[in-house]
């Protein structure tokens, strides 16, 4: 059965669509970001993410499968040797799409599709529930220490003021004996 097997057909035949996605993915891999229509960006996303997953595997077989899909050896070489390391810790979601609005000539929805960097702020691993509890306990202990530190600082200031007060009368006595 072919239920739920629909993909973005882009209004062209299979051969044309395959060539289009291969060219778009080559541009995305080499440049890191491209501007295209929203439909093409949405069709490109699963295509290029599957190729990046192949690059993470790194085997000869996966390299040959990626070359068969993308059809540009230089782009695949760049992806497998340099960019695959960036995505080693990431489990999918290698691309991001920004909507730009409509194109002036034909009112087509435009978008930017880009590869996400490994040091991207938007991606953080969520701590496990046990780690959350430990982090809360550590935060409470730190808050208690911070609350105790001002009291200690105030006590130290009071001691310093008392010592000064004790030294001042002695200085005055010495001054009065000299005159």
C-alpha atoms as one frame of an Amber mdcrd trajectory, in Angstrom:
protein
   0.000   0.000   0.000   1.099   3.541  -0.610  -0.748   5.298   2.193   0.922
   8.474   3.503   3.726   8.314   0.957   3.031  11.756  -0.512   5.939  14.183
  -0.848   6.212  17.645  -2.356   6.018  17.079  -6.113   6.707  20.728  -7.055
   4.627  20.426 -10.226   7.339  18.662 -12.227   8.159  15.093 -13.241  10.304
  12.810 -11.080  13.531  13.266 -13.059  13.213  17.042 -13.005  12.442  17.020
  -9.266  15.436  14.790  -8.514  17.762  17.082 -10.478  16.290  20.174  -8.820
  16.747  18.787  -5.299  20.284  17.627  -6.129  21.238  21.118  -7.324  19.575
  22.843  -4.362  21.262  20.501  -1.889  24.655  21.096  -3.524  24.177  24.837
  -3.124  23.022  24.444   0.480  25.957  22.224   1.447  28.589  24.470  -0.153
  27.129  27.842   0.887  25.382  26.954   4.130  22.331  29.101   3.304  20.229
  29.614   0.182  17.202  31.694  -0.763  14.444  29.849  -2.630  10.683  29.424
  -2.666   8.999  28.059   0.422   7.732  24.955  -1.408  11.219  24.111  -2.658
  12.687  24.702   0.807  10.129  22.373   2.364  10.886  19.726  -0.267  14.640
  20.178   0.205  14.631  19.812   3.987  14.014  16.020   4.242  16.219  15.374
   1.208  19.271  17.129   2.647  18.703  15.857   6.195  18.815  12.272   4.939
  22.095  13.036   3.157  23.545  14.567   6.352  22.520  11.442   8.267  24.431
   9.399   5.698  27.434  11.683   6.230  27.304  11.064   9.979  27.597   7.319
   9.332  30.731   7.989   7.295  31.049   4.585   5.637  32.023   4.084   2.024
  28.570   2.735   1.225  26.852   5.800   2.703  29.244   8.078   0.791  28.329
   6.369  -2.480  24.614   6.625  -1.686  25.012  10.348  -0.983  26.902  10.881
  -4.260  24.100   9.078  -6.105  21.546  11.489  -4.626  23.433  14.809  -4.674
  25.517  14.143  -7.822  28.341  16.510  -6.834  31.489  14.855  -5.471  32.994
  18.117  -4.188  29.905  18.912  -2.110  29.818  15.376  -0.699  33.531  15.551
   0.090  32.946  18.821   1.990  29.956  17.361   3.815  31.565  14.078   4.844
  34.987  15.425   5.787  34.181  18.772   7.415  30.516  19.373   8.131  29.588
  15.919   9.451  31.606  16.608  12.613  29.386  19.621  13.373  26.292  17.424
  13.446  27.783  14.496  15.364  25.916  15.293  18.606  22.667  16.368  16.932
  19.906  13.834  16.293  18.169  15.355  13.284  16.962  18.871  12.674  20.013
  19.964  10.704  18.233  22.715   8.760  16.138  25.773   9.550  13.653  27.589
   7.302  12.888  31.309   7.610   9.893  32.697   5.740  10.611  35.943   3.902
   7.275  36.958   2.405   6.218  37.053  -1.218   8.314  37.633  -4.316   7.421
  40.802  -6.200   7.148  39.339  -9.701   4.866  36.356  -9.184   3.939  36.600
  -5.481   5.601  33.253  -4.705   6.310  32.676  -1.008  10.075  33.030  -0.474
  12.191  31.457   2.260  15.762  31.031   3.409  16.897  27.515   4.271  20.151
  27.157   6.192  22.258  24.544   7.911  22.248  24.902  11.676  25.650  25.387
  13.339  26.820  23.037  16.045  27.247  25.907  18.526  23.791  27.261  17.801
  22.097  28.749  20.885  18.702  27.373  19.920  19.795  23.794  20.466  20.531
  22.607  23.970  20.239  19.106  25.244  17.530  18.834  27.841  18.756  17.485
  31.158  17.320  14.236  32.391  14.762  14.428  35.245  17.304  13.271  37.833
  19.720  15.942  36.674  16.972  18.553  37.087  16.410  17.570  40.724  20.142
  17.677  41.444  20.388  21.064  39.749  17.507  22.405  41.899  19.178  21.176
  45.094  22.472  22.773  44.069  20.681  26.033  43.293  19.024  26.033  46.725
  22.363  25.450  48.452  23.940  28.252  46.444  21.058  30.564  47.348  21.532
  29.785  51.060  25.258  30.542  50.783  24.569  33.811  49.012  22.043  34.728
  51.708  24.580  33.887  54.440  27.432  35.818  52.821  25.881  39.299  53.278
  25.370  38.558  56.996  29.033  37.580  57.304  30.061  40.698  55.413  27.954
  42.892  57.730  29.494  41.233  60.785  32.990  41.845  59.414  32.159  45.523
  58.793  30.850  45.897  62.359  34.074  44.382  63.751  36.156  46.750  61.647
  34.119  49.730  62.864  34.539  48.627  66.505  38.305  48.299  66.058  38.473
  51.809  64.602  36.407  53.158  67.486  38.789  51.531  69.980  41.858  52.978
  68.213  40.488  56.547  68.003  40.299  57.203  71.761  43.846  55.938  72.186
  44.993  58.354  69.465  43.153  61.220  71.208  44.755  60.360  74.549  48.189
  60.399  72.964  47.468  63.772  71.361  46.276  65.285  74.667  49.408  64.096
  76.520  51.685  65.665  73.931  50.272  69.177  74.313
